[in-house]
Amino acid sequence: MTELRNCIRSIRDWPEEGIVFRDITTLLKDADALQQAVQDLSAPFAERDIDQVVGAEARGFILGAAVACEIGAGFVPVRKPGKLPAETIQETYELEYGTDTLTMHKDAIEPGTKVLMLDDLLATGGTMAACCRMVEELGGDIVACRFLIELSFLNGREKLADYEVTSIIDYKSEDEG
């Protein structure tokens, strides 16, 4: 079994000084690690009758679509404004310095749809919380929020307290390698 933590590259001072960026491109290019990550992300949900997996751009697309295939569900992309061609809903959320906005097609989720929310990284929880609000606005039933990596020292779970939240790899501090 591949030790997934060892397949993640840590890049100091990117995108700004003091940040350690957890780069999954090194995991994605390793076929065995990618397969292991998809299996690990999928396993708890294989028998939970998930209808749709929702993933935010960009790395949430990569892992989310693969997990959807693995568990026999559809995939719904969440994008920045102006990137989806049909009618959308949008959600604006707070960042450390300012705000950002995400969009989803209005017809992506039907009322009662069982949804697995998936992304590569849980940091402050803002992106996933915004995605969850859109799914619920459309009447979806969020089964869980699943992440490859969690930066638990940033307390992102607090914004997702109403949901089942799980991750595979947990960094308990910025300096942890």
N, C-alpha and C positions, 0 to 999 in steps of 0.2 A: 504494500500500500504506500502510495506517495505521501510524504509529509508536506502538505500544502503550504504551511507557513514558510518552509524553506524555498518555495517557488515564487515568493513575493519579494520584489526588490523594494528596498526603502531608500528614498532619495531625500536627502536633507536639504532644507532651505528652498523647497519648491512647493507651490508656486511663489511663495514668499519666505523671507527669512524667519526662522523659528519653527517652520512647519516641516514635518517628516511625511512625505507623500508615499502612500502604500501603492506601488505600481504593480498591477496584475498582468501587464503585458508579458512578463516573463513566465507567468503561469499559463496564460492563453496559448503561447507558442509551443508549450510542452504537451504533446498529445495525451500522454498518460495523466499528467496533472489536470488538464482540462477535463478529461473523462472522469477522473476521481472527483473533481469539484462539482460537476453536474450531478453525478450519482449521490454525493453527500448532500447537496442542496435539495435533491428530489426525494430521497428515501423516506423522510417522515410524512410525505404527502402522497405517496403512491396509491394509498387506499382511502384517501379522504374525499374522493369525488369532486375534485377541483374542476371548475368549468373554464376559468381563464386565469392566466398568469399575467400580472401587470408589471411592467418594468420601465423605468425612466432612462432617457438617453444619458450617456451613450453606453456605458458598460452594462447597465441593466438590460439593454437589448440583447447583448451577447449571451449573458447567462440566463436571462429570463426566457428567451425563445428556446434555448436548449433544454431547460427544465420543463417547459411546456410540452415539448416533444416527448421527453422522458416519461412524463406522467399522463400523457394523453389529453392534454388541455389545449385550448387556444391561447394566443398571445396578444396582448393589447399594449401598444407603445404609448408612452407619455413623452411629449416633446415640448420644446420651446415654442413660443408663439410664432405663427406664420409657417410652420413646417408640415402641418397636417392639412390635407386638401378638402375634407368635408367639414360640416358644421361642428364646432367644438365648444366645450366648456373650458373655463380656465380657473386657476387658483394662484393667487399671489401670496407669497410667504416671506417671512423675515430672514435675512442673512445676518451675519455678524456686522457687516457694513452695507446696509441698504436692503433691497428686496429683489426677488426674482419671481418669474411667472412660468407656470407649466400649463400645458393644454392636453386634452384628451377628446377624441371624437365623441359626440353626444350619443351615437348609437353603438358605442363600444361595449357597454355593459347594460344588460337588461335587469329589471328588478328581480331580486332573488338569485342572481348569478353568484356562485361560490367562487371567491377570488383569493388567490395567493399573491401577495405583494412581494416583489423580489428585487433586490439591488445588490451591487457588489460590496457596498460599504455603508455602514451606519456610523455617522459622526454625530452631528447635533440633532438629527432627526427631522429637520425642516423639510427636506425634499420628500421623504416618505410620508410625513404627516400631510403634506399638500396633496400627494397622490391618493392617500386614503380618503381625504375629504371629497375629492372628485368622484371616486368610486361610490362612496356612500350617497352623494348627491344624485347619482344615477340609479340608486336602489340596490347596489351590489352588497353582498354579505362577505365581509373580509374574514377569511379563515385564519390567516396568520401573515406576519411580515417576516421574511427570511433574508438573511444576508450572508455573504461569504466572509466578510471582515466586519468586526465591530471595534470601534475605538471607544471602549467603555469609559475611559477617563473624561470623555466629552458629554456623558450622560444623555445620549440621544434617546434612550429608552423612555425617558420621562415624557417626551412628546408623543410617545406611542403607548402610553400606559393602558389604554383601553383595548389593546390587542395582544395576542400571543406573539412574542418576538423571540426569534432564535437566530444564532449566528454560528459559524463553524470555527472561525479564528478570532480570538479576542486579544487586542493589544490593550493592556491595562495602564500604559503610560506612553507618552510621546517618544521616550528614549528606548522603549523595549524593541528588540530586534527580531 
